[in-house]
Amino acid sequence: MRIALTGSSGKLGTVVARELRAAGHDLIGLDVRGERGPGFVQVDLTDYGQVVDALTAVNDQHDGFDALVHLAAIPAPGIRSDIATFHNNMASTFNVFWAATRLGIQKIVYASSETVLGLPFDVPPPYIPVDEEYAPRPESVYSLVKTLEERLAVELVRWNPELSITALRFSNVMVPEDYAEFPFDDDARARKWNLWGYIDARDGAQAVDRALETAPAGFDTFIIAAADTVMTRPNAELVAEVFPGVETHGDLGDTRTLLSIDKARRLLGYEPQHSWRDHR
């Protein structure tokens, strides 16, 4: 595919760009900053005119796209002020979605967030493992934007029945260099905020590729996490200590992820290949 990748200079975007190109896709990175050269166009995504122009054609680098992967955003709450986060992330997503649909791009895969599940779980989750079956519970402006983006996607595919938009609710993105800090066994509460989850960026790229290949028309959401937790302590012990009284569904496993990836496995063919345990 000919793919536009926003946020191509970010932590996840850098790896997604590398992996999608290795898979044979023709990719152009779009970001507000990055290294000048073939395969990259500097774009302020909060400026709709720049977005339309960049997705239409840029010199001789491309003449349009088959698909859009949208990863660009202020990547977490607390980095910038709430109003700056809202204005940047909401405007960027609306601009790229709207421009893509106007230009006839019918395949969109984008970064939603695990935060819509209710992170940092100061109010306990409704049950464990968490999945996509309960309504979003945003607890920050960053998460509120992610929730609104999902609602935006719902309406866009209703208006455009041939359009496919896939929201990947990525867990905390890690690269191999981060694994020197693992595990986090000293304090169960230190990582309770996302049920001790994470995602290796390479598996994040795999999820993007699977969604590009398999997602049908319409809108759907998927939790994307590693197959394991960031802990060596067993799940039952962690849940009993930090979330006593929360309903549990089935066998929690030993260190199996508590951010359920069953839906992504079933519908996308996603299967994590990387673990921090491989780098011990």
C-alpha positions as CSV (number, residue, x, y, z in Angstrom):
1,M,0.0,0.0,0.0
2,R,0.9,3.7,-0.3
3,I,0.6,4.8,3.3
4,A,0.7,8.2,4.9
5,L,2.0,7.9,8.5
6,T,1.5,10.8,10.8
7,G,3.7,11.0,13.9
8,S,6.4,9.2,12.0
9,S,9.1,10.8,14.2
10,G,7.6,9.6,17.5
11,K,8.6,6.7,19.7
12,L,6.0,4.4,18.2
13,G,5.9,6.1,14.8
14,T,9.6,5.5,14.2
15,V,9.2,1.8,14.7
16,V,6.0,1.6,12.7
17,A,7.7,3.4,9.8
18,R,10.6,1.0,9.8
19,E,8.4,-2.2,10.1
20,L,5.8,-1.1,7.5
21,R,8.6,-0.4,5.0
22,A,10.2,-3.7,5.8
23,A,6.8,-5.3,5.0
24,G,6.9,-3.8,1.5
25,H,4.7,-0.8,1.9
26,D,5.5,2.6,0.3
27,L,5.4,5.0,3.1
28,I,5.6,8.8,3.6
29,G,6.1,10.2,7.1
30,L,4.2,13.3,8.1
31,D,5.2,15.1,11.3
32,V,5.8,18.6,12.7
33,R,9.5,17.7,13.1
34,G,11.8,15.1,11.7
35,E,14.8,14.5,9.4
36,R,14.6,16.1,6.0
37,G,14.8,13.7,3.1
38,P,12.9,11.2,0.9
39,G,10.0,9.7,2.7
40,F,9.3,12.5,5.0
41,V,7.2,15.7,4.8
42,Q,7.1,18.3,7.6
43,V,3.5,19.2,8.3
44,D,1.6,21.0,11.0
45,L,-1.4,18.8,11.4
46,T,-3.4,21.5,13.2
47,D,-3.4,23.4,9.9
48,Y,-6.1,21.8,7.7
49,G,-4.7,23.4,4.5
50,Q,-1.3,21.8,5.1
51,V,-2.9,18.4,5.8
52,V,-5.0,18.4,2.6
53,D,-2.0,19.5,0.6
54,A,0.4,16.9,2.1
55,L,-2.1,14.1,1.6
56,T,-2.8,15.1,-2.0
57,A,0.8,15.4,-3.4
58,V,4.2,16.7,-2.4
59,N,6.7,17.4,-5.2
60,D,7.6,14.0,-6.7
61,Q,7.5,12.1,-3.4
62,H,3.9,10.8,-3.9
63,D,0.7,11.5,-5.8
64,G,-1.8,10.2,-3.2
65,F,-2.3,7.4,-0.7
66,D,-4.2,4.2,-0.3
67,A,-4.3,4.3,3.5
68,L,-3.6,6.6,6.4
69,V,-2.0,5.6,9.7
70,H,-2.5,8.4,12.3
71,L,-0.2,8.3,15.3
72,A,0.6,12.0,15.8
73,A,-0.4,13.5,19.1
74,I,0.8,14.9,22.3
75,P,1.3,11.4,23.6
76,A,0.1,11.5,27.2
77,P,-1.6,13.7,29.8
78,G,0.6,16.1,31.8
79,I,3.1,16.9,29.1
80,R,1.4,20.1,28.1
81,S,-1.5,22.0,29.6
82,D,-4.9,20.5,29.3
83,I,-6.2,23.1,26.8
84,A,-3.0,22.7,24.6
85,T,-3.5,19.0,24.6
86,F,-7.1,19.3,23.6
87,H,-6.6,21.8,20.9
88,N,-3.6,20.0,19.4
89,N,-4.9,16.4,19.5
90,M,-8.5,17.0,18.6
91,A,-7.8,19.4,15.7
92,S,-5.0,17.2,14.3
93,T,-7.3,14.1,14.3
94,F,-10.2,15.9,12.8
95,N,-8.1,17.4,10.1
96,V,-6.4,14.2,9.0
97,F,-9.7,12.2,9.2
98,W,-11.7,14.8,7.3
99,A,-9.0,15.4,4.7
100,A,-8.6,11.6,4.2
101,T,-12.3,11.1,3.6
102,R,-12.5,14.1,1.3
103,L,-9.6,12.7,-0.8
104,G,-11.1,9.2,-1.0
105,I,-8.7,7.4,1.3
106,Q,-10.9,4.6,2.6
107,K,-8.6,2.8,5.1
108,I,-7.6,4.6,8.3
109,V,-5.8,3.0,11.3
110,Y,-5.0,5.2,14.2
111,A,-3.7,5.4,17.8
112,S,-6.5,5.5,20.3
113,S,-5.3,4.7,23.9
114,E,-5.6,2.4,26.8
115,T,-6.5,5.5,28.8
116,V,-10.1,5.3,27.6
117,L,-10.5,2.2,29.7
118,G,-10.5,4.3,32.9
119,L,-6.8,4.8,33.6
120,P,-5.2,5.5,36.0
121,F,-7.8,3.2,37.7
122,D,-8.1,5.4,40.8
123,V,-11.7,4.2,40.3
124,P,-11.3,0.5,39.9
125,P,-12.2,-1.1,36.6
126,P,-15.6,-2.9,36.3
127,Y,-13.8,-6.2,36.0
128,I,-10.5,-7.7,35.3
129,P,-9.1,-8.5,32.7
130,V,-10.5,-5.3,31.0
131,D,-11.7,-5.5,27.4
132,E,-13.5,-3.4,24.8
133,E,-17.0,-4.4,26.0
134,Y,-17.6,-1.5,28.4
135,A,-18.1,2.2,27.5
136,P,-15.1,4.5,27.6
137,R,-14.3,6.1,31.0
138,P,-12.0,9.0,30.4
139,E,-10.3,10.4,33.5
140,S,-8.1,13.1,31.9
141,V,-8.4,15.6,29.1
142,Y,-6.0,13.5,27.0
143,S,-8.3,10.5,27.4
144,L,-11.4,12.6,26.8
145,V,-9.9,13.6,23.4
146,K,-9.3,9.9,22.6
147,T,-12.9,9.1,23.5
148,L,-14.1,12.0,21.3
149,E,-11.9,10.7,18.4
150,E,-13.6,7.3,18.7
151,R,-17.0,9.0,18.5
152,L,-15.9,11.0,15.5
153,A,-14.8,7.8,13.8
154,V,-18.2,6.2,14.5
155,E,-20.0,9.1,12.7
156,L,-17.6,9.3,9.8
157,V,-18.1,5.6,8.9
158,R,-21.9,6.1,9.2
159,W,-21.7,8.9,6.7
160,N,-19.2,7.0,4.5
161,P,-20.2,3.3,4.4
162,E,-17.1,2.2,2.4
163,L,-14.8,3.8,5.0
164,S,-12.7,1.6,7.4
165,I,-11.4,3.2,10.6
166,T,-9.7,1.1,13.2
167,A,-8.8,2.5,16.6
168,L,-5.9,0.7,18.3
169,R,-6.0,1.3,22.0
170,F,-2.2,1.0,22.6
171,S,-0.8,0.3,26.0
172,N,2.3,2.0,27.3
173,V,4.8,1.8,24.4
174,M,8.2,0.4,25.1
175,V,11.4,-0.3,23.1
176,P,14.2,-2.7,24.1
177,E,16.2,0.0,25.7
178,D,13.4,0.5,28.2
179,Y,13.6,-3.1,29.5
180,A,16.6,-2.4,31.8
181,E,14.0,-0.9,34.2
182,F,11.9,-4.1,34.3
183,P,10.3,-5.7,36.3
184,F,8.5,-3.4,38.7
185,D,7.9,-5.9,41.5
186,D,9.0,-3.7,44.4
187,D,5.7,-1.8,44.5
188,A,2.5,-3.3,43.0
189,R,0.8,0.1,43.0
190,A,3.6,1.8,41.0
191,R,2.2,0.3,37.8
192,K,-1.4,-0.4,38.8
193,W,-2.5,2.6,36.7
194,N,-2.7,0.4,33.5
195,L,-3.0,-3.1,35.2
196,W,0.7,-3.6,34.8
197,G,0.5,-3.5,31.0
198,Y,2.8,-2.4,28.2
199,I,3.3,-2.9,24.4
200,D,6.5,-3.5,22.6
201,A,6.7,-1.0,19.7
202,R,7.5,-3.8,17.3
203,D,4.2,-5.5,18.2
204,G,2.5,-2.2,17.9
205,A,3.7,-2.0,14.3
206,Q,2.4,-5.6,13.8
207,A,-1.0,-4.5,15.0
208,V,-1.0,-1.6,12.6
209,D,-0.1,-3.8,9.7
210,R,-2.7,-6.4,10.6
211,A,-5.4,-3.7,10.7
212,L,-4.4,-2.3,7.4
213,E,-4.6,-5.8,5.9
214,T,-7.7,-7.2,7.5
215,A,-10.0,-4.5,8.9
216,P,-13.3,-4.3,7.0
217,A,-15.4,-1.2,6.3
218,G,-16.8,0.3,9.4
219,F,-15.4,1.2,12.8
220,D,-13.9,-1.0,15.5
221,T,-11.7,-0.7,18.6
222,F,-9.0,-3.1,19.8
223,I,-6.8,-3.1,22.9
224,I,-3.2,-3.7,21.8
225,A,-0.9,-4.9,24.5
226,A,2.0,-7.3,25.1
227,A,1.0,-10.9,26.0
228,D,2.4,-10.5,29.5
229,T,2.6,-7.9,32.3
230,V,5.6,-5.8,33.5
231,M,5.7,-8.0,36.7
232,T,7.0,-11.3,37.8
233,R,4.5,-11.5,40.6
234,P,1.4,-13.6,39.8
235,N,-1.7,-11.7,38.7
236,A,-4.0,-13.2,41.4
237,E,-1.7,-11.8,44.0
238,L,-1.5,-8.3,42.4
239,V,-5.3,-8.1,41.9
240,A,-6.0,-9.2,45.5
241,E,-3.6,-6.6,46.9
242,V,-4.5,-3.6,44.7
243,F,-8.0,-4.2,43.5
244,P,-9.7,-6.3,46.2
245,G,-13.4,-6.9,45.5
246,V,-13.2,-6.3,41.7
247,E,-14.9,-9.0,39.7
248,T,-12.5,-11.2,37.8
249,H,-13.3,-13.1,34.6
250,G,-11.9,-16.6,34.2
251,D,-8.3,-17.7,35.1
252,L,-6.1,-14.6,35.4
253,G,-3.0,-16.7,34.5
254,D,0.3,-16.2,36.1
255,T,1.8,-13.1,34.3
256,R,-0.6,-13.0,31.3
257,T,-1.8,-9.5,30.3
258,L,-4.8,-8.1,32.1
259,L,-5.5,-5.9,29.2
260,S,-7.4,-8.4,27.1
261,I,-6.1,-8.8,23.6
262,D,-8.4,-11.6,22.7
263,K,-10.5,-9.5,20.3
264,A,-7.3,-8.3,18.4
265,R,-6.2,-11.9,18.2
266,R,-9.5,-13.1,16.9
267,L,-10.4,-10.4,14.4
268,L,-7.0,-9.0,13.4
269,G,-4.8,-12.0,13.7
270,Y,-2.6,-10.0,16.1
271,E,-0.1,-12.1,18.1
272,P,2.6,-10.4,20.2
273,Q,6.1,-11.6,19.4
274,H,8.1,-9.6,21.9
275,S,8.5,-9.5,25.7
276,W,10.7,-7.7,28.1
277,R,11.5,-11.2,29.5
278,D,13.6,-11.9,26.3
279,H,16.0,-9.1,27.3
280,R,16.8,-10.1,30.9
